Amino acid sequence: MFYYLIPTLFSYDAVLIAAAVIPAVFLMIKVYQSDHLEKETPAFLWKLAKAGIFASLIALVEERILSTILRLFIRDSFLYQVILYFGIVAVSEESSKYLMLKHHAWNSPEFNCQYDGVVYGVFVSLGFALWENISYVLSYGFQTALIRAITAIPGHACFGVFMGVFFGLARTAANRGRENASAGCRILAFLVPAFLHGMYDYIATIQAGDRYFIGFIAIMFIVSLILIGRMSRDDHYI
């Protein structure tokens, strides 16, 4: 029986799927290891990753419907790209992630430390990126896996960090009875990653934008690492 499984296990598609999954899993582990105060249960983190996968399916439907409508009414290429990347892709993807994050984590008894918000945001985002990456890689091949491993996967992780930072601050404020501050942080938990996502997609598509794209990713990644370090070091029960 094992003899017949070998071609499947080592098929080209299996290699592509592994190449799509490994970067996301690696980043999940790194963020999980940075949670020094009280680590989350694997079952709950797996639940969040699955929520991210479901978010990617929701976003896919929204993007296809809205982009089809957009093509019917907008002819100007610049305006089309701005609305597509900022108003459709970024909003659809980050709103679906945020809704899944809020639904599964906001009232969870495990959400008892401020840094938990970062962990949750990254796991939802990387669950989203994992599923999205598999579809891209199976469609376009191993080279796409390599490119996305250093661009899209870290990009989604960074969006998740920013979402998670504000999500953790929102939960902290809510626990202390500061409802206005909590509402403001929840709005920022969506708006900041949505804006960064729109910038990411727009810069990636402009002509001669490679150096700007690499610079944007590098800056966003460095800032995210700084935030992870600070939030982890200053973590406290809420």
N, C-alpha and C positions, 0 to 999 in steps of 0.2 A: 504493500500500500504506500509506504514511504517513497518507493521508487517512482510511483505515479505522481506524487505530490511535488517532486523536485522541479519539474518544468514550470509548475505554477508558482512555487516559492521564489524561483530565480528568473521569472519572466521579466521582460522589459517593463511591463506595467507595474509589477511589484516594486521594481527598483525606483521607478518614477514616484510611486506613492510614498515610498520610504524617504525619498529626497524631499518630497513636499511636506511630510509630517515632522521629520527630525528637527528642523530649525525651530518650529513652534514649540515642540516638546522641550527642547533645550532651554528656551527662554522661560517657559513655565517653571522649570526646575530652578533656574537661577533666581527668579522672583520668589518662589516658595522658600528657598534657602535663606533669603534675606529677612524672612519673618521670624525674628528672634524672640519676641515676647510670648506668643502663644500660637502655634501653627494650627492651621485649619485642617479638618478631617479630609482625607482623600476622597471620600464619597461626596462631600459637598463641593469640592473643587471639580470633580468629574461632572457633577450636575451643572456647574457654571460653564464648563467647557462645552457640554452638550447644548446649553442655552445659547452659546455663541454660534454653534453650528446651525441651530434653528433660526437665529437672527439672520444668518447669511441667506437662508432660503427666503425669509420675509423680504429682505432688502433686494434680492434678485427679482422678485415679482414686482416690487414697487419701481425699481429702476427700469425694467422693460416697459411697463405701462407708461410711466411718466416720460421716458425718453422718446417713445413713439409719439406721444402727444406733442412733445416739444418740437420734433421734426416737422410737424404739420403747421406750426405757427411761427417758428423762428428760422429765418434764412441767413441772417448775418452770422458769419463763422465765429467772430470774437464773442458776441453776445451768447451764441449757442454754447460755446465752450464754458463760459463763465457760469451760465445757468445750469448746464449739465453737471459740471464738477462740483460747484459749490451748493447749488440748490437741489440737485437730484441725487447724485452719487453720495456725496458727503452726508447730506441730511438723512437719506434713506438708510445708509449703513450705520452711522453713529446713533441715530434715533432707535433703530432696531436693537443695537447693542445695549443702549441705555435702558430701554424698556425691559429687556431680559434681565439686566443687572438689577434694576429696581424691583422687579417682580420677585426674583429669587433671593435677593440678599438683604433688602432693606429691613425686613422684620425678622431676619434669621437670628436665632439665639447665639449663633457663632460670631455674629458681627458685634464684637465687644471690644475691639481695639481699633485705633484710628488707621493704622497701616493696613488693616484688613481690606479697606476700600481699594487700596492699590492692588493687592493680590487679586481681589474679585474682578476689578476692571481689566487687569491684564489677562486673566484666565478666560473671561468672556470674549475679549478681543482676539486672543490667540486661538480660541475655539473657532471663531469666525474666520480668521486667517487660514487656519489649518484646512478647513473644508473648501474655502475659496482657492487655496493653493493647489489642492488635489485636482480640482476641475481644470485650472490653468495648465498644470503640468501634464495631465493626461491629454490635453488638447494640443499643446505646443512643444512638449518634449523636455529633455533633461537640461538643456541650456536655460530654458525658462525657470526651472527649479533653482539653478545656481543664481540667476539674476534676482529672483524673488527672495531667495534666502538672505540676501544682503540689502534688499530694498523694501519689499512689501511686508515681509514678516516683521522685521524691526519697526517698520512704520506703524503697523497695527499695534505692536507692543507699546510703542510710544503713545499712540492715541489712548490706549488702555491705561497707561500711567497717569496721564493728565485727567482722564475721566475718573480714575480711582482716587486721585488726590482730593479732588473736589467732592467726590462721593463720601469719602471718609470724613472730611470736614463738615459736610452736611449732616451726617449721622451724629457727629459729636455735638454740633450746634443744636440739633433736635433733642438730643438727650438732656441738654442743659436748658431747654425751654426757650431757646432763641429761634423761633420759627421763621422770622424774616431772614435771618442770616442763613438758616438751613435752606430755605427756598432759593435764595440767591446762589448758594453753592451748588444746588441741584441743577439750576439753569446753566451755570458755568460748566458743570460736569458734562453737559451735552454740547454747548456752544463752542468751547475751546477745542475739543477734539474734532468737531465738525469743521471749524475754520482751518485747522491744521491739515485735516484730510483733504479739504478742497484745494489748499495751497499745494499739497503734495501731488495731487492728480494734475492740477493745472501746470505746474512747473515741469512735470514729467513729459508733457505733450508739446510744449512750445519749442520752436526751432532754436537750435544752438543753445539749448537750456541744460545740457548735461552737467556742466560745472556748477550751475546754480542748484540743480537737483541734488547732486552729491553733497554740496555745501549745506543745503537745507536739511537733508537726512542726518548729516554729521552733527549739526547744531542741535537738532531735535533729539537725537540719541544721547548726546552729552548732557543736555538739560535733563532728560529723563533719568539718566544714571545718577545725576546729582540729587534729583528729587527722591529717587528710590533710597539713596544713601541717607539723606536727611530724615525722611519719613520713617525709615527703619530705625535709625539711631534715636529719634525723638518719640518713638511709639509709646503709647500709654493706653490704659484701659479707659473706655468711655461709658 
